[in-house]
Amino acid sequence: MFKALMKLLLLVLVLSLFGPIVESQQPTYLSHACLNATTFAINSTYEANRDVLLLSLSSNGSRPSGFHNTTVGKSPDMVYGLFLCRGDLSISVCRACVTFAATDISRRCPVDTKAVVWYEECLLRYSDRNIFSVVTEAPTFLTYNSTQNVTQPERFNLLAGVLMNETARAANELTDGKRFMNGEVSISALQKLYTLAQCTPDLSVTDCDQCLQRAKGYLPTGRLGGRFLNPSCNFRLEMYPFYNLPSAVAAPEESKQNKSSQIPVLVASLSAISGLVLVSALGFLIWRRRNNQDKENCEEIQLLDLVNEHTGETLSGENVGKSQEFPSFRLDTLHAATNHFSDDNKLGQGGFGPVYKGTLANGEEIAVKRLSRTSGQGLVEFKNEIMLIARLQHRNLVKLLGCCLEKNEKLLVYEFMPNGSLDVFLFDSSFAAQLDWQKRFGIIKGIARGIMYLHEDSRLKIIHRDLKASNVLLDHRMNPKISDFGMARIFGEDKNDAITNRVVGTYGYMAPEYAMRGLFSIKSDVFSFGVLLLEIISGRKNNSSHFAENGESLLTFAWKLWSEGEGMDLIDQLLVGSCVASEVLKCIHIGLLCVQGYPTDRPTMSSVVIMLASDTISLPRPAEPTFPARRSEHASNDGVFSINEVTISNLLPR
């Protein structure tokens, strides 16, 4: 009973601190326009540039301003594009709308050089002409909600006119990066009128005012609402609340009443929340102390509960509503699959324990990780692996198939990667010849997409912290899959970096700020990716003895060659006959951008994906890379080649 109460208090604390999580949904379509005065040819340069631009807009959907504009390509095939999200919506809703729109617009307007699409949540447009900081008043989208007249039309029209003017003025005067405002006014004891006005933030004050004044003129008077949209601004008038924020503009006679009535409610709410958080925190501390006294038994129970939550099965295999998403495996099934975990089937040894190859009765090959009793990673990490990896679904991440908890065994089951890990092919001369340039370029792009998913597109914002060649597995087609989330950390949407006193990872791949000060962020992963990219091109380890003897690193060696115009001298000699020089030099350039000393100078992974996909984007000049002067005492050695080595992940802050 006591434990149940403490869990309830802890849940209340978490909910009070972080609020509800809302799953993104498909945006509500309103209208679109394909301005096909001119069209482009299939497989043309313009089409390629447009596709890259749409990818770029999609990858920037998380901007706090809800607005982004960019160009791709060079004249005459340059494409201009932008998106604008409704100013009251969350970053996640904005991102979902932009991501959907970037695909939807090319379906609705497949060969048009100009197009715009509107949704309830956002608009997205592109053109072959400059559309930035220019008022565009056509095409327009206008709807009236009803032809029914309101009661007291004179009062309605007067208040509607005042409210629309005030909302437009307030939106135009904002300096917070958004040109958005909503407002409300009472038109009777039982009815209120609501408005919303918004411009694209790139417009000048004069141009925004011009656009909104024109929009106001189209809206109906004496009717129950309507909306006006064009590519530069929008205005909406309704008899019901349709936005998420509290009203920002109110009738003067209501302002004092609203403020005085809200203060006691706010104070009472804060007092209640503070008391609840305090009680919950004290309850959690008591619960944790008692929990530690009986840690083994409690963790075992939690694990059983967790597996049953995910699988809907008991460990004996009885089906009680089985989930197809994350199944439980019977121990006897895994014994049979691995020949009782024989040494002949052993693939490798990780921090978690040994990894075995197995074959199920249906012929499917699997990799089974077995928690060692002497492992430094235990039940909590095992639980976190289930909670984290089971939620990650991407073609460039290794897939967790299920788990097993029987007779003191703790096993994780993964898809089997027949070609092992990337380090085997890069750094073993007997295998390296199997990776020609096209395979290596495909591996580079696949790794970039996987890390971008972790940082920006998954339900969780994940920092891997140990990206290296031995943690990239290769399937039967040499497609890369990122593995080993034992060092991973999860960030909230509003958090970008953290500091740890326990620096873990592999020397040579660590960003300078992480190795020396324990500061890590998504840019730490970007640095590791840059090192890995240069290793893939050169076939050399960054921390190899060759570079150590010469007092440099692969990074400084690559920089010296590139800055002297001799970048092609960096490549693995096995690639000379198959490489495309322009692609190699672009990859070296991107790698050097990723390993710059200051995190703010490094690109995001979404930008890296775009740069890899485009042949026309101009890349900035990188600064000379720096690397840690000493090895962190906590850093692990990059040991022997690993095969299907996948360890566990930590969801909890360290």
Beta strands, then each sheet from edge to edge (+ up, - down):
strand 1: 29-34
strand 2: 67-72
strand 3: 79-85
strand 4: 115-119
strand 5: 122-127
strand 6: 141-144
strand 7: 179-186
strand 8: 192-199
strand 9: 225-229
strand 10: 233-238
strand 11: 346-349
strand 12: 354-359
strand 13: 365-370
strand 14: 400-406
strand 15: 409-415
strand 16: 461-463
strand 17: 472-474
strand 18: 480-482
strand 19: 489-491
strand 20: 497-499
strand 21: 519-521
sheet 1: 1+ 4- 5+ 3- 2+
sheet 2: 6+ 9- 10+ 8- 7+
sheet 3: 11+ 12- 13+ 15- 14+
sheet 4: 16+ 19-
sheet 5: 17+ 18-
sheet 6: 20+ 21-
end
